[in-house]
Amino acid sequence: MTKQPVSAVLDTDSGEVAEATAPASARWRAIVPSPTVLVLIGAAVAIVVVAGITNDSFLTEGNMTNLLRQMVSTGLLALGMLLVILTGGIDLSVGSVVALTGIMSAGLVSGLPLPVAILVAIVVGVLCGTVNGVMVARFSLAPFVVTLASMTTFRGLTYVYSKTPITPTTPDFLTLGSQNVGPIPIAAVITLAMFGLGWVLINRTSAGRALLGIGGNREAIRLAGVKVQRHLVLAYALSGLCAAVAGVILASRVGIAQPSVGVGFELDAIAACVIGGASLSGGRGTIGGTLAGVVLLGIIDNLLSLYDVQSYWQQVLKGLIIAVAILVRRGERQNT
């Protein structure tokens, strides 16, 4: 068999390997969110309009700024989760990585320069993701099992580092989570910048196209000359990177690092990806769709808090939204 160039990608609809120079219409479909995502964006706009009319506090500058800050953690985790989901995997350990890197960064600033402390925490997050990737890629273990085990391991390491909350001793540490650029929080700017880089990765690089191809048909991509194991490790390492940045920013925003933080964060990240049109079987998903899912979940959480709805009802509603999104996606696939 003639070996395809590394830039070859998989057409997940036909199951065939295609060149990176796909028709303009195909590239456009890869960029533009699906009709379902556009409906979700419309729903979010409708919710905002209704909320602005029914609640005087919703559209205030203070609440909008708070909403942007609240969406940062879910946004960053969803970005990393999307890269893993595109390969047909899952990363359940991101919440524990948030806790580990957050408490490490808060603790290290007392003895290291602030940039070094943050860099060390982020490197630890990347290493956590790399370990997951190696276990999945090199040993062909199920991503669910691997990341379930690492979720427990990383949470244990968090408590090994500190059994009690740590308050940062350097005031500058709080800048990332509390300061603004004009009316927009610095953390939100960082998140949007990372989403932009993620868009470039998926839509403009051979590595991003390989991630999509691996999720669509791993064997075809391997035969096309793509190093599947290397790209799988890359996906999980980037997920660890996003979780680490989220952990540092969260500790900075709250002003204290809790070893128990991050429980259930992975579910919100998965929810944002699924609502945004990503397929848990891999090969499908967009940056724009994931961002729309993050925004929709953030608006709903914010509104429910403003209306004093109990947190467990928020979880019920979130679960129903995920179920509806999956059913809609299933209907779309059956109609194509």
C-alpha positions as CSV (number, residue, x, y, z in Angstrom):
1,M,0.0,0.0,0.0
2,T,1.3,3.5,-0.9
3,K,1.9,5.5,2.2
4,Q,-0.1,8.7,2.4
5,P,1.6,11.9,3.5
6,V,1.4,12.9,7.1
7,S,-0.8,15.8,6.2
8,A,-3.5,13.4,5.1
9,V,-6.7,13.5,7.2
10,L,-9.7,11.3,7.7
11,D,-13.1,12.2,6.3
12,T,-15.2,11.0,9.3
13,D,-18.4,10.9,7.2
14,S,-17.1,8.6,4.5
15,G,-14.4,6.8,6.5
16,E,-11.8,7.4,3.8
17,V,-8.5,9.2,4.1
18,A,-8.4,12.5,2.3
19,E,-5.7,15.0,1.6
20,A,-5.4,18.1,3.9
21,T,-6.4,20.2,0.9
22,A,-10.0,19.3,1.2
23,P,-12.7,21.3,-0.7
24,A,-13.5,24.7,0.6
25,S,-17.0,23.5,1.6
26,A,-15.6,20.8,3.8
27,R,-13.2,23.1,5.5
28,W,-16.0,25.6,6.1
29,R,-18.1,22.8,7.7
30,A,-15.2,22.0,10.0
31,I,-15.1,25.6,11.2
32,V,-18.8,26.6,11.4
33,P,-20.8,25.2,14.3
34,S,-23.6,22.7,13.4
35,P,-27.2,23.8,13.3
36,T,-27.7,22.4,16.7
37,V,-24.9,24.6,18.1
38,L,-26.5,27.6,16.4
39,V,-29.8,26.8,18.0
40,L,-28.0,26.6,21.4
41,I,-26.5,30.1,20.7
42,G,-30.0,31.3,19.9
43,A,-31.3,29.8,23.1
44,A,-28.5,31.5,25.1
45,V,-29.4,34.8,23.6
46,A,-33.1,34.3,24.4
47,I,-32.3,33.3,28.0
48,V,-30.2,36.5,28.3
49,V,-33.0,38.7,27.0
50,V,-35.6,37.1,29.3
51,A,-33.2,37.2,32.3
52,G,-32.5,40.9,31.6
53,I,-36.2,41.6,31.7
54,T,-37.1,39.5,34.7
55,N,-34.0,40.1,36.9
56,D,-32.5,43.6,37.4
57,S,-29.2,42.2,38.6
58,F,-28.4,40.0,35.6
59,L,-27.2,42.5,33.1
60,T,-25.3,44.7,35.6
61,E,-21.6,45.2,35.0
62,G,-20.7,43.4,38.2
63,N,-22.7,40.3,37.4
64,M,-21.4,40.2,33.8
65,T,-17.8,40.4,35.1
66,N,-18.6,37.7,37.7
67,L,-20.1,35.5,35.0
68,L,-17.0,35.7,32.9
69,R,-14.8,34.8,35.8
70,Q,-17.1,31.8,36.7
71,M,-16.9,30.5,33.1
72,V,-13.0,30.5,33.1
73,S,-12.5,27.1,34.9
74,T,-15.2,25.3,32.9
75,G,-13.9,26.9,29.7
76,L,-10.3,25.9,30.1
77,L,-11.2,22.4,31.1
78,A,-13.7,22.0,28.2
79,L,-11.0,23.1,25.8
80,G,-8.6,20.4,27.0
81,M,-11.4,17.9,27.2
82,L,-12.4,18.6,23.6
83,L,-8.9,17.7,22.3
84,V,-9.1,14.4,24.1
85,I,-12.7,13.7,23.1
86,L,-11.8,14.3,19.4
87,T,-9.5,11.3,19.7
88,G,-12.3,9.1,21.1
89,G,-10.9,9.4,24.6
90,I,-12.0,11.0,27.9
91,D,-10.1,12.6,30.8
92,L,-11.7,12.2,34.2
93,S,-8.6,13.5,36.0
94,V,-8.9,17.2,35.2
95,G,-10.6,18.1,38.4
96,S,-7.9,16.5,40.5
97,V,-5.2,18.2,38.3
98,V,-7.0,21.6,39.1
99,A,-6.7,20.9,42.8
100,L,-3.1,19.7,42.6
101,T,-1.8,22.6,40.5
102,G,-3.8,25.2,42.3
103,I,-2.5,24.2,45.8
104,M,1.0,23.8,44.5
105,S,1.1,27.2,42.9
106,A,-0.3,28.8,46.1
107,G,2.2,27.0,48.2
108,L,5.3,27.6,46.0
109,V,4.9,31.4,45.9
110,S,6.1,31.6,49.5
111,G,9.5,30.3,48.5
112,L,9.9,30.9,44.8
113,P,9.4,33.9,42.4
114,L,5.8,34.1,41.3
115,P,6.5,33.3,37.6
116,V,8.6,30.3,38.6
117,A,5.9,29.0,41.0
118,I,3.2,29.2,38.3
119,L,5.5,27.6,35.7
120,V,6.3,24.7,38.0
121,A,2.6,24.1,38.7
122,I,1.8,24.2,35.0
123,V,4.6,21.8,34.2
124,V,3.2,19.4,36.8
125,G,-0.2,19.6,35.1
126,V,1.4,18.8,31.7
127,L,3.2,15.9,33.3
128,C,0.0,14.5,34.7
129,G,-1.6,14.7,31.3
130,T,1.4,13.1,29.7
131,V,1.2,10.2,32.1
132,N,-2.4,9.6,31.1
133,G,-1.5,9.9,27.4
134,V,1.4,7.4,27.7
135,M,-0.8,4.9,29.5
136,V,-3.6,5.2,26.9
137,A,-1.3,5.3,23.8
138,R,1.6,3.1,24.7
139,F,-0.2,0.4,26.7
140,S,-3.6,0.6,24.8
141,L,-5.6,0.9,28.0
142,A,-9.1,2.3,28.1
143,P,-9.0,6.1,28.6
144,F,-11.9,5.9,31.1
145,V,-10.1,3.4,33.3
146,V,-6.7,5.2,33.1
147,T,-8.1,8.6,33.9
148,L,-10.4,7.2,36.6
149,A,-7.3,5.8,38.3
150,S,-5.2,8.9,37.8
151,M,-8.1,11.0,39.1
152,T,-7.8,9.2,42.5
153,T,-4.0,9.3,42.4
154,F,-3.7,13.0,41.6
155,R,-6.3,13.8,44.3
156,G,-4.2,11.7,46.8
157,L,-1.0,13.6,45.8
158,T,-2.9,16.9,46.4
159,Y,-3.6,15.8,50.0
160,V,0.0,14.6,50.3
161,Y,1.2,18.1,49.4
162,S,-1.2,19.7,51.9
163,K,-4.1,18.4,53.9
164,T,-5.2,21.9,54.7
165,P,-6.1,24.9,52.5
166,I,-3.1,27.2,51.6
167,T,-3.4,31.0,51.4
168,P,-0.9,32.6,49.0
169,T,1.5,34.9,50.7
170,T,2.2,37.0,47.6
171,P,-0.5,39.6,46.8
172,D,0.6,39.6,43.2
173,F,-0.6,36.0,42.9
174,L,-4.2,37.3,43.1
175,T,-3.8,39.4,39.9
176,L,-4.7,36.6,37.5
177,G,-8.0,35.9,39.1
178,S,-9.1,39.3,40.3
179,Q,-7.8,42.0,38.0
180,N,-9.4,43.3,34.8
181,V,-8.4,44.6,31.4
182,G,-11.0,47.3,31.2
183,P,-14.3,45.6,32.0
184,I,-13.0,42.1,31.1
185,P,-11.2,39.9,33.6
186,I,-7.6,39.0,32.8
187,A,-8.6,35.3,33.3
188,A,-11.3,35.6,30.6
189,V,-8.8,37.2,28.2
190,I,-6.4,34.3,28.9
191,T,-9.2,31.8,28.3
192,L,-10.3,33.4,25.0
193,A,-6.6,33.5,23.9
194,M,-6.3,29.8,24.6
195,F,-9.5,29.0,22.7
196,G,-8.0,30.9,19.8
197,L,-4.9,28.9,19.9
198,G,-7.0,25.7,20.1
199,W,-8.9,26.8,17.0
200,V,-5.6,27.3,15.1
201,L,-4.4,23.9,16.3
202,I,-7.5,22.0,15.2
203,N,-8.2,23.8,11.9
204,R,-4.8,25.0,10.7
205,T,-2.2,22.3,11.7
206,S,-1.6,18.8,10.8
207,A,-1.5,17.8,14.4
208,G,-5.1,19.0,14.9
209,R,-6.3,17.3,11.8
210,A,-4.6,14.1,13.1
211,L,-6.5,14.3,16.3
212,L,-9.8,14.5,14.4
213,G,-8.7,11.6,12.2
214,I,-7.7,9.4,15.1
215,G,-11.2,9.7,16.6
216,G,-12.8,9.0,13.3
217,N,-10.8,6.0,12.1
218,R,-7.5,5.3,14.0
219,E,-6.3,2.5,11.7
220,A,-6.8,4.5,8.6
221,I,-4.8,7.4,10.1
222,R,-2.1,5.0,11.2
223,L,-1.8,3.7,7.6
224,A,-1.7,7.2,6.3
225,G,1.6,7.6,8.2
226,V,0.4,9.6,11.2
227,K,2.1,8.7,14.5
228,V,-1.0,7.9,16.5
229,Q,0.7,7.3,19.8
230,R,2.5,10.6,19.7
231,H,-0.7,12.5,18.9
232,L,-2.6,10.8,21.7
233,V,0.0,11.8,24.2
234,L,-0.2,15.3,22.9
235,A,-3.9,15.5,23.4
236,Y,-3.7,14.4,27.0
237,A,-0.7,16.6,27.7
238,L,-2.6,19.6,26.4
239,S,-5.6,18.6,28.6
240,G,-3.3,18.6,31.6
241,L,-2.0,22.0,30.5
242,C,-5.5,23.5,30.4
243,A,-6.3,22.0,33.7
244,A,-3.2,23.4,35.3
245,V,-3.9,26.9,34.0
246,A,-7.4,26.6,35.3
247,G,-6.1,25.5,38.7
248,V,-3.7,28.4,39.0
249,I,-6.4,30.9,38.0
250,L,-9.0,29.4,40.3
251,A,-6.6,29.6,43.3
252,S,-5.8,33.2,42.3
253,R,-9.5,34.2,42.0
254,V,-10.6,32.6,45.3
255,G,-7.5,33.7,47.2
256,I,-7.1,30.3,48.8
257,A,-6.2,26.9,47.4
258,Q,-8.4,24.0,48.7
259,P,-7.2,20.4,48.3
260,S,-10.9,19.4,47.9
261,V,-11.6,21.7,45.0
262,G,-12.4,20.4,41.5
263,V,-14.7,17.5,42.4
264,G,-17.1,17.2,39.5
265,F,-15.3,19.7,37.3
266,E,-14.7,17.1,34.7
267,L,-18.5,16.6,34.3
268,D,-19.0,20.2,33.5
269,A,-16.2,20.1,31.0
270,I,-17.7,17.0,29.3
271,A,-21.1,18.6,29.4
272,A,-19.9,21.8,27.6
273,C,-18.3,19.7,24.9
274,V,-21.3,17.5,24.3
275,I,-23.7,20.4,24.3
276,G,-21.4,22.1,21.8
277,G,-21.7,19.2,19.4
278,A,-18.7,17.0,20.2
279,S,-19.2,13.2,19.8
280,L,-18.0,11.1,22.7
281,S,-17.1,8.4,20.2
282,G,-14.5,10.8,18.7
283,G,-13.9,12.5,15.4
284,R,-16.4,15.3,15.8
285,G,-16.4,18.6,17.6
286,T,-15.5,22.3,17.1
287,I,-13.9,25.0,19.2
288,G,-16.8,27.3,18.5
289,G,-19.3,24.7,19.6
290,T,-17.5,24.0,22.8
291,L,-17.2,27.7,23.6
292,A,-21.0,28.0,23.0
293,G,-21.6,25.1,25.4
294,V,-19.5,26.8,28.1
295,V,-21.3,30.1,27.7
296,L,-24.7,28.4,27.8
297,L,-23.8,26.4,31.0
298,G,-22.3,29.5,32.6
299,I,-25.5,31.6,31.9
300,I,-27.7,28.9,33.3
301,D,-25.6,28.4,36.5
302,N,-25.5,32.2,37.0
303,L,-29.2,32.6,36.5
304,L,-30.1,29.7,38.8
305,S,-27.9,31.3,41.5
306,L,-29.5,34.7,41.0
307,Y,-32.9,33.0,41.4
308,D,-31.7,31.2,44.6
309,V,-32.3,27.8,43.1
310,Q,-30.7,25.0,45.2
311,S,-27.4,23.6,43.8
312,Y,-28.8,20.0,43.5
313,W,-31.6,21.3,41.1
314,Q,-28.8,22.9,39.1
315,Q,-27.3,19.5,38.7
316,V,-30.6,18.0,37.7
317,L,-31.1,20.6,35.0
318,K,-27.5,20.2,33.7
319,G,-28.0,16.5,33.4
320,L,-31.2,17.0,31.4
321,I,-29.5,19.4,29.1
322,I,-26.7,16.9,28.4
323,A,-29.3,14.1,27.7
324,V,-31.2,16.4,25.3
325,A,-28.0,17.4,23.5
326,I,-27.0,13.7,23.0
327,L,-30.5,12.8,21.7
328,V,-30.4,15.7,19.2
329,R,-26.9,14.7,18.0
330,R,-28.1,11.2,17.5
331,G,-31.1,12.4,15.5
332,E,-28.7,14.5,13.3
333,R,-26.5,11.5,12.6
334,Q,-29.5,9.4,11.7
335,N,-30.7,12.0,9.2
336,T,-27.3,12.4,7.5
